[in-house]
Amino acid sequence: MRAPAGYLFSAVEAGIKYRGRPDLGLIYSEVPATWAGVFTRNDFKAAPVILGLERLRSGSPARAILVNSGCANACTGSEGLSDAQKVLKSLADLLRISPEEILPASTGVIGTRLPVERLTSCLPDLVSGLSPDRAPLVARAMMTTDTFPKLVRRDLPGTGASILGLAKGAGMISPNMATMLAFVLTDAGLPTEVLRESLRQAVDSSFNRITVDGDTSTNDTVYLLANGRAGKLDRKVWPAFQEVLTEVCRELAYLIVKDGEGATKTVRILVEGAPSPEAAEELARAVADSPLVKTAFFGEDPNWGRILVALGKLGRGLEPERVEIFIDGVPLVRGGRGVPEEEAARKRLARPEFSVRIHLGQGSASAEVLTCDLSYEYVRINAEYRT
């Protein structure tokens, strides 16, 4: 997968938690890049998130992203901040740049400190291994319970520029944003203010519209870098950039849900006929997050009563006689009551991907949320996560 011009990648095995695979990754821009970032809204922000926010406020350019898996460096107090700063300082010295030009990201177990000496001893090999062809290795180094690396690349038509996105995430997934990291790189040249607004819009319609288990992490981070190696984008092309950026983020978000911990189904929940976009999104999330609904998906059971309960628990004044529910276009509920023939819907639920369309009959607003089922394997993975 060809990377945008001017970006180099490297990954090494530091042995933080996992064995036999890379767990420390580096993305390096050969020239200073403008950048934007979006971070978790969890009150217990990890040390790399705190440092990333500081860099965002300072407005300094970015030259690199350093990411590790196996240790979230979250809830580690001032020591966690000091640990991260030591590693970033050592890397900055090797790259001959300022530590403030390195954007940090971590994922893994909460409450454990970074193995600073082990990481710093790996940094020379990490830097010497930089190559334009090693983005897949970085995507693999980001993984925790993920089962496959997640990369998406798109060209910007008529510009010679491209966008590459890398992401990780499989559990503790729910806005705002999710237990996820995503790094989006472009060789287009764009002002910082444009990047920030573009990223906000893209995240709102992608990473903020997914859920695996309803939990928001301490470490969620999305970075967008633009190094300008393919030239500055004309203002007329900015809408096209927004469209392609959103497409990349949506595809990465889809891959995160598809790879949800223990997931066997990927499900699109679409609520239509709502009185407002906010109501549509809230109702879609209620269905997408419901453990009862998600376990019914796993069991391939068209238990429409669980969907109605998830909708009704919000107390939004829904009118049962107007509610309709369809599974891949097959009617399951009409007038707030089940359709007698459920077998056709059951067959749709046996598919690895399907949609649930809910029509409320109360307006013209709609919203979509991407979710997955909840399986025995999800419980096993999370019961054994630290053991």
Helices and strands as residue ranges (DSSP letters): E 7-12, E 24-39, H 47-58, E 62-71, H 77-95, G 99-101, E 102-109, H 116-128, H 135-141, E 150-156, E 161-168, E 181-186, H 192-204, G 207-209, E 221-226, G 235-237, H 238-258, E 266-274, H 277-289, H 291-298, H 304-312, G 320-322, E 324-327, E 330-334, E 337-338, H 343-349, E 353-359, E 365-372, H 376-383
